[in-house]
Amino acid sequence: MNTPLYDASVPVFRQMLDALADLLRKGEAHARERGLDPDTMLAARLTPDMLTLIGQVQRASDHAKGAAGRLAGLEPPLFADDEQTLADAHARISRTRDYVDTVPVRAFDRAAERIVTLPFGVPPMPAARYLYGFALPSLFFHVATAYAILRHRGVPLGKRDFLGKYLSE
């Protein structure tokens, strides 16, 4: 079974979702050490016209589950964007990770032949173009922006935190 789009997507989604959860945990610990309410970080943003930290988490979740589903020929689940707390954010990441983990490898057998249609008006595109040109860059953007928001709030993070456990496995 040759599943290059699975190999290029699902392990990366897992890595980045796990890294995002770890970034949030470190942000929470940083806030608590300073006597701050960690949940207030969710409203932080880099600039007024960018999404908040929770918005970055939601979009990262959407790109991971959306791509896993679309590449496998499945309808990805829709999650309401109603998270209010870090516990809610972690639950969303966990639900996303659970979904990504349930997408069968065999569902990717014909992924390279699929045409992906997105719900926001861009022309349909081949699955590989969707993955490499949109889904992965978008996931990286939102996780990196969450990282940047936390760094801007003084959370001591480094590149290894962004990369997650990849280097230690």
C-alpha positions in Angstrom: 0.0 0.0 0.0 1.5 3.3 -1.1 0.1 6.2 0.8 2.4 9.2 0.4 -0.3 11.8 1.1 -1.1 10.0 4.4 2.6 9.9 5.3 3.0 13.6 4.5 -0.1 14.7 6.4 -1.4 12.7 9.3 1.9 12.3 11.2 2.5 16.1 10.7 -1.0 16.9 11.9 -0.4 14.8 15.0 3.0 16.4 15.7 1.7 20.0 15.3 -1.5 19.3 17.4 0.6 17.8 20.2 3.0 20.8 20.0 0.1 23.2 20.1 -1.2 21.5 23.2 2.2 21.7 24.8 2.5 25.4 23.9 -0.8 26.1 25.6 0.3 24.1 28.7 3.5 26.1 28.9 1.5 29.3 28.5 -0.8 28.3 31.3 2.1 27.5 33.6 3.7 30.8 32.9 0.5 32.7 33.7 -0.1 30.8 36.9 3.5 31.4 38.0 2.8 35.1 37.7 -0.5 35.0 39.5 -2.5 35.6 36.3 -5.7 33.9 35.1 -4.4 31.7 32.2 -7.7 31.9 30.4 -7.1 35.6 29.7 -4.4 34.6 27.2 -7.0 33.3 24.9 -8.0 36.8 23.9 -4.4 37.9 23.2 -3.5 38.7 19.6 -0.4 40.1 17.8 -2.3 43.0 16.2 -5.9 44.1 16.2 -6.6 42.7 12.7 -5.4 39.2 13.5 -7.2 36.3 15.2 -6.9 35.8 18.9 -5.0 32.9 20.5 -8.2 30.8 20.7 -8.9 31.7 17.0 -5.5 30.4 16.1 -6.2 27.1 18.0 -9.6 26.8 16.2 -8.1 27.4 12.8 -5.2 24.9 13.4 -7.8 22.4 14.4 -9.9 23.1 11.3 -7.0 22.7 9.0 -5.8 19.4 10.5 -9.2 17.7 10.7 -10.3 19.2 7.4 -7.3 18.0 5.5 -7.3 14.6 7.1 -11.0 14.1 6.1 -10.8 15.6 2.6 -7.7 13.7 1.7 -9.3 10.5 2.8 -12.5 11.2 0.9 -14.5 11.8 4.1 -16.6 14.7 5.3 -14.6 16.2 8.2 -16.5 17.0 11.4 -17.5 20.6 12.1 -16.7 22.0 15.5 -18.5 25.0 16.9 -16.0 27.8 17.7 -17.3 28.2 21.2 -14.2 27.6 23.3 -13.9 30.0 26.3 -11.2 28.5 28.5 -7.9 26.7 28.1 -9.6 23.5 29.1 -12.0 24.0 26.2 -9.0 24.7 23.9 -7.3 21.5 25.0 -10.6 19.6 24.5 -10.8 20.9 21.0 -7.2 19.9 20.2 -7.9 16.5 21.7 -11.1 16.0 19.6 -9.2 17.0 16.5 -6.3 14.6 17.4 -8.9 11.8 18.0 -10.5 12.4 14.6 -7.2 12.5 12.8 -6.2 9.2 14.5 -9.5 7.5 13.4 -9.0 8.3 9.7 -7.9 4.9 8.3 -4.7 4.7 6.3 -6.5 2.7 3.6 -8.8 5.7 3.0 -5.8 7.5 1.6 -5.1 4.7 -1.0 -6.6 6.9 -3.8 -6.0 10.3 -2.2 -3.6 11.3 -5.0 -6.5 11.0 -7.5 -8.9 13.1 -5.5 -9.9 16.6 -6.3 -10.5 18.8 -3.2 -13.2 21.4 -3.1 -13.1 23.9 -0.3 -16.2 25.7 1.0 -15.0 29.2 0.4 -14.9 29.7 -3.3 -11.5 28.7 -4.5 -11.3 26.5 -7.6 -11.2 22.7 -6.9 -7.6 21.4 -6.9 -5.8 18.1 -6.9 -5.3 16.6 -3.4 -1.5 17.0 -3.4 -1.7 20.7 -4.4 -4.3 21.2 -1.6 -2.1 19.5 1.0 1.3 21.0 0.1 0.0 24.4 -1.0 -2.8 25.1 1.4 -3.4 22.7 4.3 0.1 22.2 5.6 1.1 25.9 5.2 -2.1 27.0 6.9 -1.6 24.6 9.8 1.9 25.8 10.3 0.8 29.4 10.1 -1.8 29.1 12.8 0.5 27.1 15.2 3.3 29.5 14.6 1.0 32.4 15.2 -0.2 30.8 18.5 3.5 30.4 19.4 4.2 34.1 18.6 1.2 35.3 20.7 2.5 33.3 23.7 6.1 34.6 23.2 4.7 38.1 22.9 3.0 37.4 26.3 6.4 36.5 27.8 6.1 32.7 27.7 9.6 31.3 27.5 9.4 29.1 24.3 11.9 28.1 21.7 12.0 26.4 18.4 12.0 23.0 20.0 8.7 23.8 21.6 7.2 24.7 18.2 8.6 21.5 16.6 7.2 19.4 19.5 8.3 15.9 20.3 9.6 15.2 16.8 13.2 15.7 17.8 12.9 13.5 20.8 11.4 10.5 19.1 
